Amino acid sequence: MLTDLELKLKSIEYRKTILRIIKQARAGHTGGSLSCIDILNVLYNHVMNITPENFDQLDRDHYIQSKGHSVEALYAVLADKGFYAKSELDTVSKFQSHFVGHPTRQVNGIEHNTGALGHGLSVSVGLALAAKKDGGLHRVFTLLGDGELAEGSSWEALMASSHYDLDNLVIIVDRNKLQITGLTEEVMGLEPLLDKFSAFGCAVRTCNGNDIADLIRVFNALPFEPGKPNLVIAQTVKGKGVSFIENTIQWHHRVPSEEEYSAAMLELDQAEASLCLT
Amino acid sequence: MLDLRRNGQEESGARLGRPNLEEFADTLLDLAARDRNILVMTSDSRGSAKLVRFGELLPDQLVEMGIAEQNMVGVAAGLTAAGKKVFVVSPACFLTARALEQIKNDVAYSDRPVKLIGISAGVSYGELGSTHHSLHDFAALRTIFNLDIVAPADNFETREAIRAALAHPRPIYIRFGKRPLAHIHAPETQFAIGKAITLQKGSDVTFVATGETVYLAILAARQLETEGYSCGVISMHTVKPLDESTLLAAARHTRALITVEEHSVYGGLGEACAAALMQARINLPFKIIGIPDEYTVTGDQLEIFAYYGISADGLATTARNLLSTY
């Protein structure tokens, strides 16, 4: 088990990898990948039982990334977990690469193709329902963007998850409050989100989705309530970790220039150094 | 209305079977009783799908999803990923339109071999209007990679298609209707997905039909034979992948070819055959019979069929015209 400090250092390392992938691919979803990376870090390194060794087994934990556009975060973590060589990330989005700009099963460690929004939760409900039917003790984790909650299929899936008492399902919403056009509340208002999820039968918890300790606290409390799907509203900052990317609309899928990349790396190096000093 | 069922029986001597829907439900129950990993999913459609008895006998193997086809198909992909053998059963009109993106991404693209069963397909719900018609499904689904399409013509083809789907390595869509159908196959007939069944060979005109129109093509052939024409009839139950070798072989030995389908004349079996024929440089008198691109007339399935020439008389007339024109 990694220490809090080790996890924090990993988050910085992952952020660097995300920016490197996007810069070399000249494409990617910068803001969303940076907002959710601490969640993926804690899930893969502290919470979930998913490894390259057990990936072909059905009774391990499962992870479905419904917000598929933040694939760079997933690519960075899976490389670190040893699902493939880190050098393969140099091919992301390149001609004939199997590292597409959204998750696909062509990449070892990814179990469902996503990219169109409002799909991942339904698939996760299926995995969790199968586990219930088979008496399996494993869990299904799925990461949703907040913008994608405007897709009606998300709410169909939520109804089904509570109808079938899927307390082995963990739904995490990356609540960074921004989508491609602007603030979620201006594009299509979601609030009161917690009340909506509660009304749909979920056991809801909130946390700071960019704080390792707070994420660990909330995931350690799983399952939240017997018979209810677990829902975590992870309050995050889009673009978290790089000052000039944080909370900006244009960095939804902006690619850093050489100067911006250097400046971002400098900030991340400084964050790393200050962590090591403490 | 035109009682083609009775007329058909008298003319062809074929025994009348039962609705493909009932054959499907009994076949599935038989398979599922022996394999608890088989699941059937319904969208408040177990009554329409004749699956009430299934639900009573195997309650743990029927998953009700409510009226939410998008979620149902996504959940089916997840269940399949977890090792279940899943039959998604919903009216073809809703399944293939409402849940099209889930079929495309979560089933076909993600390569989860879900068995998609479109019930009351085509104009089976004729009187209920175009909301309840599926005349687009072949066209929409044919363009999706990694998805096979089957429209069985009678009880035998339905039973065999469902059994074959269970072991099929790819996602598959099977659609049929709810009207009792005549048995058209000899007992020793072999069925395989992707392999058309040649019911008879003929040198004047060959009907290449799919689904519930095949029997009407047989009746048209009987009529034409009394006039001295030599007629072929092929049950092209698999619309994709198209059995091009059977199609091309038939086309090389017949003067004219007519395709028949319970689908829009756009994007279905007819255009698939036309493409295959042209690219093989086979040029012969050819006609696509289906539902034309217009506001569909009101009526039951056979009334709509007859109105658009999908009947023994209509198809025979099309054949005569085609043969006399060229």
Contacts between the chains, C-beta under 8 A, distances in Angstrom:
chain1	res1	chain2	res2	distance
A	58	B	82	5.8
A	58	B	83	5.6
A	64	B	78	7.9
A	104	B	109	7.9
A	105	B	110	6.3
A	105	B	111	6.7
A	111	B	81	6.5
A	112	B	77	7.3
A	112	B	78	7.9
A	112	B	81	6.9
A	112	B	106	7.3
A	112	B	110	5.4
A	113	B	105	6.2
A	113	B	106	7.7
A	113	B	109	5.0
A	113	B	110	4.2
A	114	B	105	7.6
A	115	B	105	7.3
A	116	B	101	5.8
A	116	B	105	5.3
A	118	B	70	7.9
A	119	B	74	5.6
A	119	B	101	7.5
A	119	B	102	6.5
A	119	B	105	6.0
A	119	B	106	5.7
A	121	B	74	7.7
A	122	B	70	7.1
A	122	B	71	4.7
A	122	B	73	7.6
A	122	B	74	2.5
A	122	B	75	5.2
A	122	B	77	7.6
A	122	B	78	6.9
A	122	B	102	7.1
A	122	B	106	7.2
A	123	B	74	5.1
A	123	B	75	7.2
A	123	B	77	5.1
A	123	B	78	4.1
A	123	B	81	7.1
A	123	B	106	5.8
A	123	B	110	8.0
A	124	B	78	6.2
A	125	B	71	7.4
A	125	B	74	7.4
A	125	B	75	5.0
A	125	B	78	6.2
A	126	B	74	6.9
A	126	B	75	4.0
A	126	B	76	6.4
A	126	B	77	6.1
A	126	B	78	2.0
A	126	B	79	4.1
A	126	B	80	7.4
A	126	B	81	7.0
A	126	B	82	6.9
A	127	B	78	4.3
A	127	B	79	7.5
A	127	B	81	6.0
A	127	B	82	5.2
A	128	B	78	7.6
A	129	B	63	7.1
A	129	B	75	6.7
A	129	B	78	7.3
A	129	B	79	6.3
A	130	B	78	7.0
A	130	B	79	5.0
A	130	B	82	3.3
A	130	B	83	7.0
A	130	B	84	5.5
A	131	B	82	6.8
A	133	B	60	7.0
A	133	B	84	7.8
A	134	B	82	7.7
A	152	B	70	7.6
A	153	B	68	7.9
A	153	B	70	4.3
A	153	B	71	5.7
A	153	B	74	6.9
A	153	B	102	7.6
A	156	B	66	7.9
A	156	B	68	4.0
A	156	B	70	6.1
A	156	B	71	3.6
A	157	B	71	4.9
A	157	B	74	6.8
A	157	B	75	7.5
A	159	B	66	7.1
A	159	B	68	7.3
A	159	B	71	7.8
A	160	B	65	6.4
A	160	B	66	7.5
A	160	B	68	7.3
A	160	B	71	5.8
A	160	B	75	6.5
A	163	B	66	7.8
